[in-house]
Amino acid sequence: FPVPVLQGGANSGAVTVVDNVNVDQPKTRVLENICAGLKLGSKNALFVLDRADKNFATASRNMPGIGWCLASNLNAYQVLGAGRLVFTAAALNSVSARLKGG
């Protein structure tokens, strides 16, 4: 897993960390509002979550350029292909622990 890619993304503003992504309804509009609040614009974004969220998965299906994965499954290909990475705090902690070998 290429740690420099994450570091470079963080330095360029391509990595965002949020406390939580709360998609309380499986509606595309709810996720569109979250993306607008994060100022994602038209860039491809990958949301890295600490646990599966059925509402998020359903809401993101109709949003081209928006993807998601679990922190435990994040790989270099996904990181390199995303214009922006949005981590939940718990997901970032999980990835960090994995990179440290823990």
N, C-alpha and C positions, 0 to 999 in steps of 0.2 A: 504494500500500500504506500503510495508516494506522499510522504509527509510534506515535502517541499511544495507540492501542489496545493495542499490545504493552507499552508503558511502564506504562499503567494496570493491565494484567493482571499485570505483574510486581510492581507495588506492592501489589496486593490478594492476592497469593499464588496467582493463577490460572495462573501460568507456572512450570513446573518444568523444570530442566535436569538431565539424567542423563548419565553418561559414555557409556553404551551401553544399548540394550535388547536383552538376549540371550534370544531365544526359541529355545532349542536344539532343540525339537521342535514340530511343527505341532499342538499341543494347546491347546485352550481353557483347560484347567486351569493350564497354565504361565503364560499371559498373565493369568489371573485372579489368580494369586499375585503377579505383578509389580504389577498394579493395586492389590492389597491393600497391598503394601509401600509404594506411593506414596501410600496413603490417598486414593484417588480417590473412594471412596464411590459414590454413585449419580449423580454428575454426568457429563454428556457430556464425553468427553475426546478430544482429537485429538493423536495422536502424530506428531511431525514428525521424519522420518528422513532421513539423508543419502544412503542408498542403499536400493533395494528389498530387502525381506526376505520371501522366500516363506513361511517359517515364521510370521512375524508376520502376514502377510496371511491365511494359512489359519486361524491361531488366533483372529484377531479377527472372522472371519465370523459366529460365533455369539454375539457379544457386542454386544447393542444398546447404543448410546451410545458405543461405542469406534470411532474411525476413525483413519485414518492417511493421510499424504501425504508426498511427497518435498519436501524444503526448496525445491528448484527450482520446484515447482509451487504452493507455498503462496500463497493469495490472501486478500484482505480478508474475503470472504464466509465462508471457513472459520474465520478467526480470530474473527469476530464470533459465529459459530454454536456455538463450542466453549465449554463451561463451564470446562474446564481445557485448557491446552496443555502437552504434555510434549515437550521438544526433546532430541535427543541433542546433545552438545557440538559435534560436527562439523556437524550441521544448523543449529545456532544460528550458528556461524561462517559458514556458507554464506549464510544469510539476512542476516546482518549485512553481509557483503561485497556482496550484491545491493542492499541498501538504500543503501549508500555509493556505488553505481554501479560496482562493480568486478567 
